[in-house]
């Protein structure tokens, strides 16, 4: 097996009769119409409207859930730069501190310095796709409603919502957690943080003025932050319009494995040809075989009972090299096997 450098995976969310990510207002027939995010895709020579949740949106759900589940201090997004003290927002940034805020270590940050100031940038170790409705299982509907006033004519409004199953994939660059490179114009750590936490780092030269700062307890930090992220995925919550279109966005299917390479291999795993989603077992077995030299762990497959149409076949065919349980339980088992300190 390979070294555990990355954790790649996929998730599937039950989004039947929901509105999880808005795209603003549309005006039709003198009505305000609230619309969700969709894009158009050609399927069988016809154009379909495909519901989706942006990567930015569901990553925010994940950031918030991981912070809550692990009692992490959130790295708040705030206005910075000239005029921010007066409430003007022309630049924004988080705490820019991956030492004290796990969220910054996992999701990265950026601050473009003004003239004479240093710029700080850490690309996100957690990479993700959008969440998109799977083919043949997506419809967009309209909810017509009225606001009834104490006096006067009721005001009409409408809301587009959708029924689908949202799939997405991700890759966590596990090897980067607790490791920060200052490479000339791209500084992952500010000079202030380097000085403040100097005793916490092992420093190495990367040539010229390029430096690498790795936390002395980096192995422990990597495990803690990765385990916390997976816990956030298992208990994922969030979404727009929950009061009117409530939805449980915790994954009904969660699949992941440790890899030596950064390939987000678990994508397009689901088929929508029946009443319920189908897991493409043949594709999953092919991936297991093709990437067996890159796999650092078994492939963990978390299923919520009764959700997949071919659940019985999944449990029969995915044996050697796979671990099957509920979405929450596979996170617990993976954490115990690979991400437990001590």
C-alpha positions as CSV (number, residue, x, y, z in Angstrom):
1,X,0.0,0.0,0.0
2,X,1.0,3.6,-0.6
3,X,1.6,6.3,2.0
4,X,-1.4,8.3,3.3
5,X,-0.9,11.6,1.6
6,X,-4.4,12.4,0.5
7,X,-8.0,11.5,1.5
8,X,-10.3,11.4,-1.6
9,X,-14.0,10.8,-1.5
10,X,-17.5,11.4,-2.7
11,X,-20.9,12.1,-1.1
12,X,-24.5,11.9,-2.1
13,X,-27.2,14.1,-0.5
14,X,-31.0,13.6,-0.6
15,X,-32.3,16.9,-1.9
16,X,-35.9,16.0,-2.6
17,X,-38.2,19.1,-2.4
18,X,-35.5,21.5,-1.3
19,X,-33.9,24.9,-2.0
20,X,-30.3,24.8,-0.7
21,X,-28.5,27.5,-2.6
22,X,-30.1,30.6,-4.0
23,X,-29.3,32.5,-7.1
24,X,-31.3,35.7,-6.3
25,X,-34.6,37.0,-7.7
26,X,-36.2,36.7,-11.1
27,X,-39.2,38.7,-12.2
28,X,-41.9,37.1,-14.2
29,X,-45.5,38.2,-14.6
30,X,-45.0,41.0,-12.1
31,X,-44.1,38.4,-9.4
32,X,-40.9,38.2,-7.5
33,X,-39.6,34.7,-8.1
34,X,-36.8,33.4,-5.9
35,X,-34.6,31.0,-7.9
36,X,-32.1,28.4,-6.9
37,X,-28.7,27.8,-8.6
38,X,-29.0,25.8,-11.8
39,X,-27.1,25.3,-15.0
40,X,-28.1,23.8,-18.3
41,X,-26.9,20.4,-19.6
42,X,-27.7,18.5,-22.8
43,X,-29.1,15.0,-22.1
44,X,-30.5,12.8,-24.9
45,X,-30.6,15.7,-27.3
46,X,-32.6,17.9,-25.0
47,X,-31.5,20.6,-22.6
48,X,-32.1,20.1,-18.9
49,X,-32.0,22.5,-16.0
50,X,-29.6,21.0,-13.5
51,X,-29.9,22.0,-9.8
52,X,-26.6,22.5,-8.0
53,X,-25.0,23.8,-4.8
54,X,-21.9,25.9,-5.4
55,X,-18.6,24.7,-3.9
56,X,-18.3,27.9,-1.9
57,X,-21.8,27.3,-0.4
58,X,-21.4,23.7,0.8
59,X,-17.8,24.3,1.9
60,X,-19.2,27.0,4.2
61,X,-21.6,24.4,5.6
62,X,-18.7,22.1,6.1
63,X,-16.5,24.8,7.8
64,X,-19.3,25.7,10.2
65,X,-20.2,22.0,10.9
66,X,-16.6,21.0,11.6
67,X,-16.1,24.0,13.9
68,X,-19.2,23.1,15.8
69,X,-18.7,19.4,16.0
70,X,-15.0,19.7,17.2
71,X,-15.4,22.8,19.3
72,X,-12.9,24.7,17.1
73,X,-12.7,28.5,17.3
74,X,-14.1,29.8,13.9
75,X,-11.8,31.9,11.8
76,X,-14.2,34.7,11.2
77,X,-14.4,36.5,7.9
78,X,-14.1,40.2,8.3
79,X,-13.3,43.4,6.5
80,X,-9.7,44.5,6.4
81,X,-7.6,47.2,5.0
82,X,-8.0,51.0,4.6
83,X,-11.5,52.1,5.7
84,X,-12.5,48.8,7.3
85,X,-12.5,50.5,10.7
86,X,-15.3,52.8,9.4
87,X,-17.4,49.9,8.1
88,X,-16.1,50.0,4.5
89,X,-15.6,46.6,2.9
90,X,-13.2,46.5,0.0
91,X,-11.1,43.6,1.2
92,X,-11.9,40.6,3.4
93,X,-9.9,37.9,5.1
94,X,-10.2,35.3,7.8
95,X,-7.7,35.2,10.8
96,X,-4.9,34.0,8.4
97,X,-3.7,31.8,11.3
98,X,-3.5,28.1,10.7
99,X,-1.8,27.6,14.1
100,X,-4.7,28.6,16.3
101,X,-7.6,28.0,13.8
102,X,-7.9,24.5,12.2
103,X,-10.3,26.0,9.7
104,X,-7.5,28.1,8.2
105,X,-5.2,25.1,8.1
106,X,-7.8,23.0,6.2
107,X,-9.5,25.6,3.9
108,X,-6.7,28.1,3.3
109,X,-6.9,31.9,3.1
110,X,-5.7,34.9,1.2
111,X,-4.8,38.6,1.9
112,X,-3.5,40.8,-0.8
113,X,-1.2,43.3,0.8
114,X,-1.2,47.0,0.0
115,X,1.9,48.6,-1.4
116,X,4.7,47.9,1.0
117,X,2.8,45.1,2.9
118,X,3.3,41.4,2.6
119,X,0.7,39.3,0.8
120,X,-0.5,36.1,2.6
121,X,-1.9,33.2,0.7
122,X,-2.5,29.5,1.5
123,X,-4.3,27.5,-1.2
124,X,-6.9,25.3,0.3
125,X,-5.7,21.7,1.1
126,X,-9.4,20.7,0.9
127,X,-10.4,20.6,-2.8
128,X,-14.1,20.0,-3.8
129,X,-16.5,20.0,-6.7
130,X,-19.9,21.5,-6.8
131,X,-22.9,19.4,-5.6
132,X,-24.9,18.6,-8.7
133,X,-28.2,16.7,-9.4
134,X,-27.6,13.2,-10.8
135,X,-29.0,12.5,-14.3
136,X,-32.5,11.2,-14.7
137,X,-33.4,12.2,-11.1
138,X,-33.8,16.0,-11.2
139,X,-36.9,18.1,-11.5
140,X,-37.5,21.8,-10.9
141,X,-40.8,23.0,-9.5
142,X,-42.5,26.3,-8.6
143,X,-44.2,27.0,-5.3
144,X,-46.8,29.7,-5.7
145,X,-47.8,31.7,-2.6
146,X,-49.2,34.9,-1.2
147,X,-48.4,37.3,1.6
148,X,-51.8,38.2,3.1
149,X,-51.8,41.8,4.4
150,X,-54.0,43.2,7.2
151,X,-55.5,45.5,4.6
152,X,-55.2,45.5,0.8
153,X,-54.7,42.9,-1.9
154,X,-52.5,39.9,-1.0
155,X,-49.1,40.0,-2.6
156,X,-48.1,37.0,-4.8
157,X,-44.6,35.6,-4.9
158,X,-43.2,32.3,-6.1
159,X,-40.2,30.1,-5.3
160,X,-38.5,27.7,-7.5
161,X,-37.4,24.5,-5.8
162,X,-36.1,21.1,-6.9
163,X,-36.1,17.4,-6.2
164,X,-32.9,15.6,-6.9
165,X,-30.0,13.8,-5.3
166,X,-26.8,15.9,-5.2
167,X,-23.5,14.3,-5.7
168,X,-20.0,15.8,-5.3
169,X,-16.4,14.8,-4.8
170,X,-13.4,16.0,-2.8
171,X,-9.8,15.6,-2.0
172,X,-8.0,16.6,1.2
173,X,-4.2,17.1,0.7
174,X,-3.5,15.5,4.1
175,X,0.3,15.9,3.8
176,X,0.0,19.7,3.8
177,X,-1.7,20.0,7.1
178,X,0.6,21.5,9.7
179,X,3.1,22.4,7.0
180,X,3.6,26.0,5.6
181,X,5.8,27.2,2.8
182,X,7.0,30.8,2.5
183,X,8.0,31.1,-1.1
184,X,9.0,34.6,-2.0
185,X,5.8,36.4,-3.0
186,X,3.6,33.6,-1.8
187,X,3.8,33.6,2.0
188,X,1.6,31.0,3.8
189,X,2.6,32.4,7.2
190,X,2.9,36.1,8.1
191,X,6.2,37.4,9.6
192,X,4.2,38.1,12.7
193,X,3.1,34.5,13.1
194,X,6.5,33.1,12.3
195,X,8.0,35.2,15.0
196,X,5.2,34.6,17.5
197,X,5.3,30.8,17.2
198,X,9.0,30.3,16.3
199,X,9.4,27.7,19.1
200,X,6.6,25.5,17.5
201,X,8.3,25.0,14.1
202,X,10.9,22.9,12.5
203,X,12.3,25.2,9.8
204,X,13.9,24.0,6.6
205,X,15.4,25.8,3.6
206,X,13.9,25.2,0.2
207,X,16.6,27.2,-1.7
208,X,17.2,30.9,-1.7
209,X,14.9,32.7,0.6
210,X,12.3,29.9,0.4
211,X,11.5,28.4,3.8
212,X,9.3,25.6,5.0
213,X,7.8,25.7,8.5
214,X,6.4,22.4,9.9
215,X,4.8,22.2,13.3
216,X,6.9,20.1,15.6
217,X,3.7,18.2,16.5
218,X,2.7,18.2,12.8
219,X,1.8,14.5,12.8
220,X,-0.7,15.0,15.6
221,X,-2.1,18.1,14.0
222,X,-2.6,16.4,10.7
223,X,-4.6,13.6,12.3
224,X,-6.7,15.9,14.5
225,X,-7.6,18.3,11.7
226,X,-8.3,15.5,9.1
227,X,-10.4,13.6,11.6
228,X,-12.4,16.8,12.5
229,X,-13.0,17.5,8.8
230,X,-14.4,14.0,8.2
231,X,-16.6,14.3,11.3
232,X,-17.9,17.5,9.8
233,X,-18.7,15.7,6.5
234,X,-20.5,12.9,8.3
235,X,-22.7,15.4,10.3
236,X,-22.9,18.0,7.5
237,X,-25.7,20.5,8.0
238,X,-26.7,23.8,6.4
239,X,-28.5,25.2,3.4
240,X,-30.7,28.1,2.4
241,X,-34.5,28.4,3.1
242,X,-34.5,25.6,5.7
243,X,-37.7,27.1,7.3
244,X,-39.7,26.6,4.2
245,X,-37.9,23.8,2.4
246,X,-36.2,21.9,5.3
247,X,-33.6,19.3,4.4
248,X,-31.2,16.9,6.0
249,X,-28.0,17.5,4.0
250,X,-25.9,15.0,5.9
251,X,-24.6,12.4,3.3
252,X,-26.8,9.4,2.7
253,X,-23.8,7.9,0.9
254,X,-20.2,8.8,1.9
255,X,-17.2,7.1,0.2
256,X,-13.6,7.8,0.8
257,X,-10.1,6.3,1.0
258,X,-6.5,7.3,1.8
259,X,-4.3,7.7,-1.3
260,X,-0.7,8.3,-2.0
261,X,-1.6,10.5,-5.0
262,X,-3.9,13.6,-5.2
263,X,-6.4,12.1,-7.7
264,X,-10.1,12.8,-6.8
265,X,-11.1,9.4,-8.2
266,X,-14.5,9.0,-6.7
267,X,-16.6,11.0,-9.1
268,X,-19.7,10.2,-11.2
269,X,-20.4,7.1,-9.1
270,X,-24.1,7.3,-9.1
271,X,-26.8,6.3,-11.6
272,X,-30.4,7.6,-11.7
273,X,-32.3,5.0,-13.7
274,X,-34.7,3.8,-11.0
275,X,-36.9,5.1,-8.2
276,X,-33.8,5.5,-6.0
277,X,-30.1,6.2,-6.7
278,X,-27.9,3.3,-7.8
279,X,-24.2,3.1,-6.9
280,X,-22.1,2.1,-9.9
281,X,-20.4,-0.9,-8.3
282,X,-18.5,-1.9,-11.5
283,X,-16.9,1.5,-11.6
284,X,-16.0,1.4,-8.0
285,X,-14.4,-2.0,-8.4
286,X,-12.5,-0.8,-11.5
287,X,-11.1,2.2,-9.5
288,X,-10.1,-0.1,-6.7
289,X,-8.2,-2.3,-9.1
290,X,-6.6,0.6,-11.2
291,X,-5.5,2.5,-8.1
292,X,-4.5,-0.4,-5.9
293,X,-0.8,0.7,-5.9
294,X,-1.9,4.2,-4.9
295,X,-4.4,3.2,-2.2
296,X,-3.1,3.8,1.4
297,X,-6.2,2.4,3.0
298,X,-9.2,0.2,2.1
299,X,-12.1,2.1,0.4
300,X,-14.7,3.1,3.1
301,X,-18.3,3.0,1.9
302,X,-20.9,4.5,4.2
303,X,-24.6,3.8,3.3
304,X,-27.7,5.0,5.0
305,X,-30.0,1.9,5.0
306,X,-32.8,1.9,2.5
307,X,-31.5,4.8,0.4
308,X,-29.8,3.0,-2.5
309,X,-31.8,0.9,-4.9
310,X,-29.0,-1.7,-5.2
311,X,-28.0,-1.8,-1.5
312,X,-28.2,-5.6,-1.4
313,X,-25.9,-6.0,-4.4
314,X,-23.5,-3.4,-2.9
315,X,-23.1,-5.4,0.3
316,X,-22.6,-8.6,-1.6
317,X,-20.0,-7.4,-4.1
318,X,-17.9,-5.0,-2.2
319,X,-15.9,-7.3,0.0
320,X,-12.1,-7.5,-0.1
321,X,-10.5,-4.0,0.1
322,X,-13.7,-2.3,1.2
323,X,-15.2,-1.4,4.6
324,X,-19.0,-1.0,4.7
325,X,-21.0,0.7,7.5
326,X,-23.2,3.8,8.0
327,X,-21.7,7.2,6.9
328,X,-21.0,8.1,10.5
329,X,-19.6,4.8,11.4
330,X,-17.1,4.6,8.5
331,X,-15.7,8.0,9.7
332,X,-15.4,6.6,13.3
333,X,-13.6,3.5,12.0
334,X,-11.3,5.3,9.6
335,X,-10.4,7.8,12.4
336,X,-9.7,5.0,14.9
337,X,-7.5,3.1,12.3
338,X,-5.5,6.0,10.8
339,X,-6.1,9.3,12.6
340,X,-5.9,8.6,16.3
341,X,-3.0,10.1,18.2
342,X,-1.0,8.1,20.6
